[in-house]
């Protein structure tokens, strides 16, 4: 009985540590973005690719979300994946500039955020730094705003 209690306590502590784990992402301009730097704000981390039709359809929604909330209550960070090289991403961003930070993703970065099965995939962190939602497929400005409006976090 005591062994089970200790095991359950260890598992619970491990889960809490995983939820509170910080990440550090370096964007294409060399700026580091840590989850802990954004305490008090919602953080939307979005995985996408330049060749993904659903991702490209979603980008204007993410840009609108960013513009509506920048410097206030929400941060968008885009992580581009499955790209041939940095030049391909830079060329894409010249044709479709984004106002929010873009990170060149790799397997280490993906592992630091969470599983990535499909593109696009978004992870939403509450102002207290806790992961509260994961969405495979497209999100919209309205869906994110509706979600955060009805959630109350410290």
C-alpha positions in Angstrom: 0.0 0.0 0.0 2.8 2.4 0.9 4.7 1.5 -2.2 1.7 2.3 -4.4 1.2 5.6 -2.6 4.9 6.6 -3.1 4.7 5.5 -6.8 1.5 7.6 -7.3 3.2 10.6 -5.7 6.3 10.2 -7.9 4.1 10.0 -11.0 2.1 13.1 -10.0 5.3 15.1 -9.3 6.7 14.0 -12.6 3.5 15.2 -14.4 3.6 18.5 -12.6 7.2 19.0 -13.5 6.5 18.2 -17.2 3.6 20.8 -17.2 5.8 23.5 -15.8 8.8 22.8 -18.0 10.1 25.9 -19.8 11.2 26.0 -23.4 13.6 28.3 -25.2 13.2 29.0 -28.9 15.5 31.1 -31.0 13.8 32.9 -33.9 15.2 33.6 -37.3 16.5 37.0 -36.1 18.4 35.4 -33.2 16.1 36.5 -30.4 15.4 33.8 -27.7 11.8 33.3 -26.6 11.4 31.5 -23.3 7.9 30.5 -22.1 8.8 31.9 -18.7 9.5 35.3 -20.3 5.8 35.5 -21.2 4.2 34.8 -17.8 1.0 36.8 -17.6 0.3 36.3 -21.3 -1.2 33.6 -23.4 1.4 31.9 -25.7 0.3 30.2 -28.9 3.0 28.0 -30.5 2.1 27.0 -34.0 3.9 24.3 -36.1 3.6 24.8 -39.8 5.4 24.3 -43.2 5.7 26.5 -46.3 4.3 23.7 -48.5 1.3 22.8 -46.3 -2.0 24.2 -47.8 -3.8 24.2 -44.4 -0.9 26.0 -42.8 -0.9 28.6 -45.5 -4.6 29.1 -45.1 -4.1 29.5 -41.3 -1.3 32.1 -41.5 -3.5 35.1 -42.0 -5.6 34.1 -39.0 -2.5 33.9 -36.9 -1.2 37.2 -38.2 -4.6 38.8 -37.3 -4.5 37.2 -33.8 -0.9 38.5 -33.4 -1.8 42.1 -34.5 -4.9 42.2 -32.3 -3.0 41.1 -29.1 0.6 42.0 -29.6 2.1 43.9 -26.6 -1.0 43.1 -24.6 -2.1 39.6 -23.6 -1.1 37.0 -26.2 2.1 36.0 -28.0 2.2 33.9 -31.2 5.3 32.0 -32.1 5.5 30.1 -35.4 7.7 27.1 -35.8 8.3 26.2 -39.4 9.1 22.5 -39.9 10.0 20.2 -42.8 11.9 22.8 -44.8 14.7 22.2 -47.3 17.0 24.9 -45.9 16.9 28.3 -44.3 16.9 30.1 -47.7 13.6 28.5 -48.6 12.0 29.8 -45.5 13.5 33.3 -45.9 12.3 33.4 -49.5 8.8 32.4 -48.4 8.8 35.1 -45.6 9.7 37.8 -48.2 6.5 36.9 -50.1 4.4 36.5 -47.0 5.9 38.4 -44.1 4.8 37.6 -40.6 4.8 40.0 -37.7 5.3 37.3 -35.1 8.5 35.4 -34.4 9.3 32.5 -36.7 11.6 29.7 -35.5 13.3 27.1 -37.7 12.1 23.9 -36.1 14.0 20.6 -35.8 13.5 17.4 -33.9 14.9 18.8 -30.6 12.5 21.8 -30.7 9.6 19.6 -31.6 10.4 17.3 -28.6 10.6 20.3 -26.3 7.0 21.4 -27.1 5.1 18.1 -27.7 4.1 15.5 -30.3 3.7 16.6 -33.9 1.6 14.2 -36.0 0.1 16.6 -38.5 0.5 20.1 -39.8 -0.6 22.6 -38.7 -0.6 21.9 -34.9 -0.9 24.5 -32.2 -0.2 24.5 -28.5 -1.7 27.1 -26.2 -0.2 28.0 -22.9 -2.1 29.9 -20.2 -0.7 33.0 -18.6 0.6 30.9 -15.7 2.8 28.9 -18.2 0.6 25.7 -18.1 -0.2 23.9 -21.4 -4.0 24.1 -21.6 -4.8 23.1 -25.2 -3.5 21.4 -28.3 -5.1 21.6 -31.7 -4.2 19.5 -34.7 -5.3 21.2 -37.9 -6.2 24.9 -38.4 -7.1 27.4 -35.7 -8.7 30.8 -36.2 -8.4 34.1 -34.5 -12.0 33.8 -33.3 -11.5 30.3 -31.9 -8.5 31.2 -29.9 -10.1 34.4 -28.6 -13.3 32.5 -27.6 -11.2 30.0 -25.8 -9.2 32.4 -23.8 -12.2 34.6 -23.0 -13.9 31.7 -21.2 -10.8 30.5 -19.3 -9.6 32.0 -16.1 -6.0 31.3 -15.0 -3.7 32.9 -12.6 
